[in-house]
Amino acid sequence: MPRKFETIAIHAGQEPDPTTGAVVTPIYATSTYVQEAPGVFTHDYSRTVNPTRTALETALSALEGADDGGAVATSSGMAAAALIGYLLKPGDHIVLPNDTYGGTFRFFARVLGEQGIELTVVDPTESAEVAAAMRDTTRIVWVETPSNPLLRIVDIAAVAGIAHSGNSLLVVDNTFATSYLQQPLSLGADLSLYSTTKYIGGHSDIVGGAIVTNDAELFARLRFLQNSAGPVPGPFDAYLTLRGLKTLAVRMDRHCANARQIAEFLTEHPAVGEVFFPGLPTHPQHDLARSQMTDFGGMVSFRTRAGPDVAEKVSAGTELFFLAESLGGVESLLEIPALMTHMSVAGTDLEVPDDLIRLSVGIEHIDDLIADLDQALSG
Ligand SMILES: Cc1ncc(COP(=O)(O)O)c(C=O)c1O
């Protein structure tokens, strides 16, 4: 019987250490390895290969059933995006969503844009818009689902069909859902990208990233790029990320349950305007979320009824929800995207409402979280 997600997360690539029997993968804090003779080795240099990182990559790959390909771990989520950027050459074209992490847009528009990579921003929830944006030179269609910060849902299978009708790869930034809630490769994506800084690490104590693919050729190219450009996580970060991965499923269940209750609470609150959460039946893509995810995730965004000043007041009034960028840790966080994570998209098609508050709902007790939001909203 094929093993289940929870088991794979704890065991794949994590056999007891052959030397000592240690049940936990050691932190191989070494930059280099002794060779038996020149060029005779199993490991040569830690930018190229490190056993702690290999354990993490093996587990991430197994969690998406990427048996024909594999995973490459990177020093951040943006480093993972940058490796994908190296697949492009001047004149190539990329299709980006109009709701995405601001740093992703900044990288493609302001870094690769200056190197002759062309960019079209679309609403990926409208498949016709994605199809209309495709050119002969389109090499990558990029989607983020659920998206940051408006929690829109993109039909991965439909967009994969559009990307593959041309000569394009589909990249899915699966950071918000993780492979526990959503399996992009099995829905037709070529590459799943993660900021492992978020739910996979899960404890707000590392910055990391990863790309997973089930295509052997693409995997070989990414492995080559990982070694050539060198944005690898150190062994301690790889260890912490692997440690986080072991509990991803149980943490995610609690994140999802808490987020659902908070979304329902906010919907009823008189100080709150629109609530963005794919688990609400009123969410425009609720049915799609239901069909391509196993649960709706731990992120909730909402607008205040009384504008940006109130959003700032609410953000100052919570005690448990820390005002901070990032997401996916055990502790609850709150941020104002227009002033924080999405400042770099001001004045573009990706601009977000200035009274939007984004919550990363942690795994504290739900009663405490609701009480904290209630007093901040009512204060
Ligand atoms: C959806 C998403 N993708 C990618 C990134 C970039 O990841 P990192 O901060 O690890 O570089 C972020 C960061 O917030 C994100 O939210």
The ligand as a Gaussian input file, in Angstrom:
#p B3LYP/6-31G(d) Opt

LIG

0 1
 C        3.766000      33.184000      -1.929000
 C        5.210000      33.517000      -1.718000
 N        6.124000      33.080000      -2.592000
 C        7.444000      33.357000      -2.449000
 C        7.900000      34.138000      -1.407000
 C        9.364000      34.443000      -1.281000
 O        9.943000      33.614000      -0.318000
 P       11.209000      33.999000       0.590000
 O       10.809000      35.139000       1.460000
 O       11.514000      32.733000       1.310000
 O       12.312000      34.405000      -0.342000
 C        6.986000      34.616000      -0.470000
 C        7.453000      35.440000       0.661000
 O        6.670000      36.019000       1.386000
 C        5.609000      34.308000      -0.634000
 O        4.667000      34.754000       0.228000

